[in-house]
Amino acid sequence: MAINLLAGGAAFMAYASMYAFRKPFTAASFDGMYLAGVDYKVWLVIAQVLGYMLSKVRGITWIAEIQRQRRARTMTGLIGFSWLALLGFALVPAPWNIAFLFLNGLPLGMVWGVLFGYLEGRRGTELMGACMCASFIVGSGVVKSVGMWLMVNGHVSEFWMPFATGLLFVPPLCLATWILEHLPAPNAADIAARSVRMPMDASSRRAFIARFLPGIVMIVVPYVALTVMRDFRDNFAAEIWSDLGHGGDISVFTETEVPIAIAVLIITGFTMFVRDNLKALMINHVLIFGGFAIAVLSTWLHRHVMIDPLAWIGFTGFGLYLAYVPYSVTFFERMLATFRVTGNVGFIMYIADSSGYTGSVLVILLKQFGAMHLSWASFYGDTVMALSAVGMLITLASALYFHEKARRAKEIVAVPAPA
């Protein structure tokens, strides 16, 4: 257990530190700045998410093939490149510096795959992964609070703030990477409980897709819905809070996120105690379906003035992350273990992630250029209601598909070989 907590803490610190290079600029509003009649900040978000999306597309094969001994060096290169891009964002005048947000996002999409490679294929993967994914929730809020503090109290400009925030998180990132690099490899008991994790070449990737294609589609659609909602909530948190009457409040970025992170970490971490891999995979479906349902219910309650804005953003965040985190931690881990797939989580995760961020880019473009004259908060609420309904339906279909596929696989194994 001690090694699980140490590894989980290091993964949390590393991924939370990554957010210091990705999200601080979203705490700034860049008031009064426009390009071609469009809010300057919207261009920044689009540029970075586009780079992040392309990073995920490249990661489908790159992360699947990465060797263990290259991970620390790769992390240094990815983060260093993104930080230099933030320096370019500070030095080059607007609007030309928008290109540097694209360059900033380009390497960062690879970071999850590099880090999760240290954790997967272990009996404690759920706990370690849950700790890492808690940084999805806390890290973004914390670095935005740090960024806002630097602007308000440190008098750092909106353009230099992202670079300065990244500087503060370089030491914890280096420490966390050092700890992860010195973790022991999965032992024999880990391999027996899960499956062997190793790089996947082109032929093994094709075989995996051929074997699970319908299931992959049913995984990707809800994941796209979750990525769109989570990313929109995260990128435009300042605008949503402003619409709801909490603009300029530094604490609001973390006030809702810390309880969410603790709750999701505990719930997801407990799945490590479920030894039966198929049962754990079905529990993951229940968590995902329940998360979508919580997001829908809380939005309905807010629209009928039965809960206040703080509770609404908190509960929708809890629901979305309760559904999102299992995909990033336990779903694919248990899927590979259930069917004894020799490969790695990174391959299927990056198929889902690249699709998710493509959807995120399209929704931002729809909001800005689709003649939808809704406030940020109203658009967020509409998106939650529509996409969560789709997500619930397909999650049910996914549960039926994987349960039936596992049942058939057991029947084939149980049939005795002819004499």
C-alpha positions as CSV (number, residue, x, y, z in Angstrom):
1,M,0.0,0.0,0.0
2,A,2.9,2.4,0.8
3,I,4.3,2.1,-2.6
4,N,0.9,2.7,-4.2
5,L,0.4,5.9,-2.2
6,L,3.9,7.1,-3.0
7,A,3.5,6.4,-6.7
8,G,0.0,7.9,-6.7
9,G,1.2,11.0,-4.9
10,A,4.1,11.5,-7.3
11,A,1.7,11.0,-10.3
12,F,-0.6,13.6,-8.8
13,M,2.2,16.1,-8.3
14,A,3.5,15.5,-11.8
15,Y,0.2,15.9,-13.6
16,A,-0.9,18.8,-11.4
17,S,2.4,20.5,-12.3
18,M,1.7,19.9,-16.0
19,Y,-1.5,22.0,-15.6
20,A,0.7,24.9,-14.6
21,F,2.0,25.0,-18.2
22,R,-1.4,24.5,-19.8
23,K,-4.2,26.2,-17.9
24,P,-3.1,29.4,-16.1
25,F,-3.9,31.7,-19.1
26,T,-7.6,30.7,-18.8
27,A,-7.7,32.7,-15.5
28,A,-7.1,35.9,-17.4
29,S,-10.0,37.5,-19.3
30,F,-8.0,39.7,-21.8
31,D,-10.9,42.2,-21.7
32,G,-11.4,44.4,-24.7
33,M,-9.2,42.4,-27.0
34,Y,-10.6,41.0,-30.3
35,L,-9.4,39.6,-33.5
36,A,-11.7,39.6,-36.6
37,G,-14.6,40.5,-34.2
38,V,-14.0,37.4,-32.0
39,D,-12.9,37.5,-28.4
40,Y,-9.1,37.2,-28.2
41,K,-9.3,34.6,-25.4
42,V,-11.5,32.4,-27.6
43,W,-8.8,32.4,-30.2
44,L,-6.3,31.4,-27.5
45,V,-8.4,28.5,-26.3
46,I,-9.0,27.3,-29.8
47,A,-5.3,27.4,-30.6
48,Q,-4.2,25.5,-27.5
49,V,-7.0,22.9,-27.8
50,L,-6.2,22.4,-31.4
51,G,-2.5,21.7,-30.6
52,Y,-3.6,19.5,-27.7
53,M,-5.9,17.5,-30.0
54,L,-3.2,17.0,-32.6
55,S,-0.9,15.8,-29.8
56,K,-3.5,13.2,-28.9
57,V,-3.8,12.0,-32.5
58,R,-0.1,11.5,-32.7
59,G,-0.1,9.8,-29.3
60,I,-2.3,7.0,-30.6
61,T,0.8,5.3,-32.1
62,W,3.6,7.2,-30.3
63,I,2.4,6.5,-26.7
64,A,1.5,2.9,-27.7
65,E,5.2,2.3,-28.8
66,I,7.1,4.2,-26.1
67,Q,9.7,2.3,-24.2
68,R,10.0,2.6,-20.4
69,Q,13.6,3.8,-20.4
70,R,12.6,6.9,-22.5
71,R,9.9,8.2,-20.2
72,A,11.8,10.7,-18.0
73,R,13.7,12.1,-20.9
74,T,10.5,12.4,-22.9
75,M,8.8,14.3,-20.0
76,T,11.6,16.8,-19.8
77,G,11.4,17.5,-23.5
78,L,7.6,17.8,-23.6
79,I,7.3,20.2,-20.7
80,G,10.4,22.2,-21.7
81,F,9.0,22.8,-25.2
82,S,5.6,23.9,-23.8
83,W,7.3,26.3,-21.4
84,L,9.4,27.9,-24.1
85,A,6.2,28.4,-26.0
86,L,4.8,30.3,-23.1
87,L,7.9,32.5,-23.1
88,G,7.1,33.2,-26.8
89,F,3.5,34.1,-25.8
90,A,4.9,36.7,-23.4
91,L,7.5,38.2,-25.8
92,V,5.6,38.3,-29.1
93,P,2.8,40.9,-29.3
94,A,-0.8,40.1,-29.8
95,P,-2.4,38.8,-31.9
96,W,0.7,37.0,-33.3
97,N,1.3,35.3,-30.0
98,I,-1.8,33.2,-30.5
99,A,0.4,30.8,-32.5
100,F,2.5,30.1,-29.3
101,L,-0.6,28.8,-27.5
102,F,-0.9,26.2,-30.3
103,L,2.7,25.3,-29.9
104,N,2.2,25.2,-26.1
105,G,-0.6,22.6,-26.5
106,L,1.2,20.5,-29.1
107,P,3.4,18.5,-26.6
108,L,1.2,18.5,-23.6
109,G,-1.3,16.0,-24.9
110,M,1.4,13.3,-24.6
111,V,2.1,13.8,-20.9
112,W,-0.8,11.6,-19.6
113,G,0.4,8.6,-21.6
114,V,4.0,9.0,-20.4
115,L,2.9,9.2,-16.7
116,F,0.3,6.5,-16.8
117,G,2.8,4.1,-18.3
118,Y,4.5,4.1,-14.9
119,L,1.3,3.0,-13.1
120,E,-0.6,0.6,-15.3
121,G,-0.7,-3.2,-15.0
122,R,-0.5,-3.3,-11.2
123,R,-2.9,-4.4,-8.5
124,G,-2.9,-0.9,-7.1
125,T,-3.3,0.9,-10.5
126,E,-6.8,2.1,-9.5
127,L,-5.5,3.9,-6.4
128,M,-2.4,5.3,-8.1
129,G,-4.4,6.4,-11.1
130,A,-7.2,7.9,-9.0
131,C,-4.6,10.0,-7.2
132,M,-3.2,11.1,-10.6
133,C,-6.6,11.9,-12.0
134,A,-7.5,14.0,-8.9
135,S,-5.1,16.4,-10.4
136,F,-7.4,16.8,-13.4
137,I,-9.8,18.4,-11.0
138,V,-7.6,20.1,-8.4
139,G,-4.6,21.0,-10.6
140,S,-6.5,23.2,-13.0
141,G,-8.3,25.1,-10.3
142,V,-5.1,25.6,-8.3
143,V,-2.9,26.9,-11.1
144,K,-5.7,29.3,-12.2
145,S,-5.8,30.6,-8.6
146,V,-2.0,30.9,-8.6
147,G,-2.2,32.7,-11.9
148,M,-4.9,35.1,-10.7
149,W,-2.9,35.7,-7.5
150,L,0.2,36.6,-9.6
151,M,-1.8,39.1,-11.6
152,V,-3.6,40.7,-8.6
153,N,-1.0,40.6,-5.9
154,G,2.2,40.1,-7.9
155,H,1.3,42.6,-10.6
156,V,2.3,40.2,-13.3
157,S,0.7,40.9,-16.7
158,E,-1.8,38.6,-18.3
159,F,0.8,37.7,-20.9
160,W,3.7,36.9,-18.5
161,M,1.5,35.2,-15.9
162,P,1.4,31.8,-17.7
163,F,5.2,31.6,-18.0
164,A,5.7,32.7,-14.4
165,T,3.2,30.1,-13.1
166,G,5.0,27.4,-15.0
167,L,8.3,28.4,-13.3
168,L,6.8,27.9,-9.9
169,F,5.9,24.3,-10.7
170,V,9.2,23.2,-12.2
171,P,10.7,21.9,-8.9
172,P,7.7,19.7,-7.9
173,L,7.5,18.3,-11.4
174,C,11.2,17.3,-11.4
175,L,10.8,15.7,-8.0
176,A,7.7,13.7,-9.0
177,T,9.3,12.5,-12.2
178,W,12.4,11.3,-10.3
179,I,10.2,9.3,-7.9
180,L,8.2,7.7,-10.7
181,E,11.4,6.8,-12.6
182,H,12.6,4.8,-9.6
183,L,9.4,2.7,-9.1
184,P,9.9,-1.0,-9.4
185,A,8.4,-2.7,-12.4
186,P,5.1,-4.7,-11.9
187,N,5.9,-8.0,-10.2
188,A,4.6,-11.6,-10.9
189,A,1.5,-11.1,-8.8
190,D,0.6,-7.9,-10.6
191,I,1.0,-9.6,-14.0
192,A,-1.2,-12.6,-12.8
193,A,-3.9,-10.3,-11.6
194,R,-4.0,-8.0,-14.7
195,S,-2.0,-8.7,-17.9
196,V,1.5,-8.1,-19.3
197,R,1.9,-4.4,-20.4
198,M,4.2,-3.8,-23.2
199,P,4.6,-1.6,-26.4
200,M,2.1,-2.3,-29.2
201,D,3.4,-2.4,-32.8
202,A,1.1,-1.8,-35.8
203,S,0.0,-5.4,-36.2
204,S,-1.0,-5.7,-32.5
205,R,-2.9,-2.4,-32.7
206,R,-4.8,-3.6,-35.8
207,A,-5.7,-6.9,-34.1
208,F,-7.0,-5.0,-31.0
209,I,-9.2,-2.7,-33.1
210,A,-10.6,-5.7,-35.1
211,R,-11.4,-7.5,-31.9
212,F,-13.1,-4.7,-30.1
213,L,-14.3,-2.3,-32.8
214,P,-18.0,-2.0,-31.7
215,G,-17.0,-1.5,-28.1
216,I,-14.4,1.1,-29.0
217,V,-17.1,3.1,-30.8
218,M,-19.3,2.8,-27.7
219,I,-16.5,4.0,-25.5
220,V,-15.5,6.9,-27.7
221,V,-18.9,8.5,-28.0
222,P,-19.6,9.0,-24.3
223,Y,-15.9,10.0,-23.8
224,V,-16.3,12.7,-26.5
225,A,-19.3,14.0,-24.7
226,L,-17.5,14.1,-21.4
227,T,-14.4,15.8,-22.8
228,V,-16.5,18.5,-24.5
229,M,-18.3,19.3,-21.3
230,R,-15.4,19.0,-18.9
231,D,-13.1,21.0,-21.2
232,F,-15.6,23.8,-21.8
233,R,-16.3,24.1,-18.1
234,D,-12.5,24.3,-17.5
235,N,-11.5,26.6,-20.3
236,F,-14.3,29.1,-19.7
237,A,-14.7,28.8,-16.0
238,A,-13.9,32.6,-15.5
239,E,-16.6,33.5,-18.0
240,I,-19.2,31.0,-16.5
241,W,-18.5,32.3,-13.0
242,S,-18.8,35.9,-14.2
243,D,-22.3,35.1,-15.7
244,L,-23.3,33.6,-12.4
245,G,-22.2,36.6,-10.4
246,H,-18.9,35.4,-9.1
247,G,-16.4,37.1,-11.4
248,G,-13.1,38.1,-10.0
249,D,-13.4,35.7,-7.0
250,I,-10.0,34.0,-6.7
251,S,-11.1,31.2,-4.4
252,V,-14.0,30.1,-6.5
253,F,-11.7,28.1,-8.8
254,T,-10.7,25.8,-6.0
255,E,-13.7,26.1,-3.7
256,T,-15.8,23.7,-5.8
257,E,-13.0,21.6,-7.1
258,V,-11.2,20.3,-4.0
259,P,-14.3,18.5,-2.6
260,I,-15.0,17.0,-6.0
261,A,-11.4,15.7,-6.2
262,I,-11.6,14.1,-2.8
263,A,-14.9,12.4,-3.5
264,V,-14.0,11.1,-6.9
265,L,-10.6,9.9,-5.7
266,I,-12.2,7.9,-2.9
267,I,-14.9,6.3,-5.1
268,T,-12.5,5.4,-7.9
269,G,-9.8,4.2,-5.6
270,F,-12.1,1.7,-3.9
271,T,-12.5,-0.2,-7.1
272,M,-9.0,-1.6,-6.6
273,F,-10.5,-3.9,-4.0
274,V,-12.7,-5.6,-6.6
275,R,-10.6,-8.5,-7.7
276,D,-12.9,-9.8,-10.4
277,N,-11.9,-7.8,-13.5
278,L,-15.3,-8.1,-15.3
279,K,-17.2,-7.1,-12.2
280,A,-14.9,-4.1,-11.9
281,L,-15.5,-3.2,-15.6
282,M,-19.2,-3.3,-15.0
283,I,-18.9,-1.1,-11.9
284,N,-17.0,1.4,-14.1
285,H,-20.0,1.5,-16.3
286,V,-22.3,2.2,-13.3
287,L,-20.0,5.1,-12.2
288,I,-20.0,6.6,-15.7
289,F,-23.8,6.3,-16.1
290,G,-24.3,7.8,-12.5
291,G,-22.0,10.7,-13.3
292,F,-24.0,11.6,-16.4
293,A,-27.2,11.4,-14.4
294,I,-25.9,13.6,-11.6
295,A,-24.9,16.3,-14.2
296,V,-28.4,16.2,-15.7
297,L,-30.2,16.3,-12.4
298,S,-28.2,19.1,-10.9
299,T,-28.7,21.2,-14.1
300,W,-32.4,20.6,-14.0
301,L,-32.5,21.6,-10.3
302,H,-30.6,24.8,-11.0
303,R,-32.9,25.8,-13.9
304,H,-35.8,25.4,-11.5
305,V,-34.1,27.6,-8.9
306,M,-33.8,24.7,-6.5
307,I,-30.0,25.0,-6.0
308,D,-27.7,28.0,-6.2
309,P,-25.0,28.5,-8.9
310,L,-22.2,27.4,-6.6
311,A,-24.0,24.1,-6.0
312,W,-24.8,23.7,-9.6
313,I,-21.2,24.1,-10.8
314,G,-20.1,21.8,-8.0
315,F,-22.5,19.0,-8.7
316,T,-22.1,19.1,-12.5
317,G,-18.4,19.0,-12.0
318,F,-18.7,16.1,-9.6
319,G,-20.9,14.2,-12.1
320,L,-18.7,14.9,-15.1
321,Y,-15.5,13.9,-13.3
322,L,-17.2,10.8,-11.7
323,A,-17.9,9.7,-15.3
324,Y,-14.6,11.0,-16.8
325,V,-12.0,9.7,-14.3
326,P,-12.9,6.0,-14.7
327,Y,-12.0,6.1,-18.4
328,S,-8.7,7.7,-17.5
329,V,-7.9,5.3,-14.6
330,T,-9.8,2.0,-14.3
331,F,-12.0,1.4,-17.4
332,F,-9.2,0.5,-19.9
333,E,-7.1,-1.1,-17.2
334,R,-9.8,-3.5,-16.3
335,M,-10.8,-4.0,-20.0
336,L,-7.3,-5.2,-20.9
337,A,-7.2,-7.4,-17.7
338,T,-10.7,-8.9,-18.4
339,F,-9.8,-10.0,-21.9
340,R,-6.1,-10.7,-21.0
341,V,-4.9,-8.3,-23.7
342,T,-1.1,-8.0,-24.0
343,G,-0.6,-4.3,-24.8
344,N,-1.0,-1.0,-23.0
345,V,-3.7,1.4,-21.9
346,G,-2.2,4.3,-23.8
347,F,-3.3,3.1,-27.2
348,I,-7.0,2.9,-26.6
349,M,-6.9,5.9,-24.3
350,Y,-5.4,8.1,-27.0
351,I,-8.0,6.9,-29.6
352,A,-10.7,8.2,-27.1
353,D,-8.7,11.3,-26.2
354,S,-8.0,12.4,-29.8
355,S,-11.7,12.0,-30.6
356,G,-12.7,13.9,-27.4
357,Y,-10.6,16.9,-28.1
358,T,-11.7,17.1,-31.7
359,G,-15.2,17.3,-30.3
360,S,-14.1,20.0,-27.9
361,V,-12.7,22.2,-30.7
362,L,-15.9,21.8,-32.8
363,V,-18.1,22.8,-29.8
364,I,-16.0,25.9,-29.1
365,L,-16.3,26.9,-32.8
366,L,-20.1,26.2,-32.7
367,K,-20.5,28.4,-29.7
368,Q,-18.5,31.3,-31.2
369,F,-19.4,31.1,-34.9
370,G,-22.7,29.2,-35.0
371,A,-24.9,32.2,-34.4
372,M,-25.8,30.8,-30.9
373,H,-26.2,34.0,-28.8
374,L,-26.2,32.3,-25.4
375,S,-24.3,33.3,-22.3
376,W,-21.4,31.0,-21.3
377,A,-23.4,29.6,-18.4
378,S,-26.5,28.9,-20.5
379,F,-24.5,27.3,-23.3
380,Y,-22.8,25.1,-20.7
381,G,-26.2,24.1,-19.2
382,D,-27.6,23.2,-22.6
383,T,-24.6,21.2,-23.5
384,V,-24.7,19.2,-20.3
385,M,-28.4,18.3,-20.7
386,A,-28.0,17.2,-24.4
387,L,-24.7,15.3,-24.3
388,S,-25.3,13.6,-20.9
389,A,-28.5,12.1,-22.3
390,V,-26.6,10.7,-25.2
391,G,-23.8,9.5,-22.9
392,M,-26.2,7.6,-20.6
393,L,-27.8,5.7,-23.5
394,I,-24.6,4.6,-25.0
395,T,-23.0,3.7,-21.7
396,L,-25.9,1.2,-21.2
397,A,-25.2,-0.3,-24.6
398,S,-21.5,-0.5,-23.8
399,A,-22.1,-2.4,-20.6
400,L,-24.2,-5.0,-22.5
401,Y,-21.6,-5.4,-25.2
402,F,-18.6,-6.0,-22.9
403,H,-20.6,-8.3,-20.6
404,E,-21.8,-10.4,-23.5
405,K,-18.3,-10.5,-25.1
406,A,-16.7,-11.6,-21.8
407,R,-19.4,-14.3,-21.3
408,R,-18.7,-15.7,-24.8
409,A,-15.0,-15.6,-24.2
410,K,-15.5,-17.7,-21.0
411,E,-17.6,-20.2,-22.9
412,I,-14.9,-20.7,-25.5
413,V,-12.3,-21.2,-22.8
414,A,-14.6,-23.7,-21.0
415,V,-15.2,-25.9,-24.1
416,P,-12.8,-28.9,-23.8
417,A,-10.4,-29.4,-26.7
418,P,-11.1,-32.5,-28.8
419,A,-9.2,-35.7,-27.9
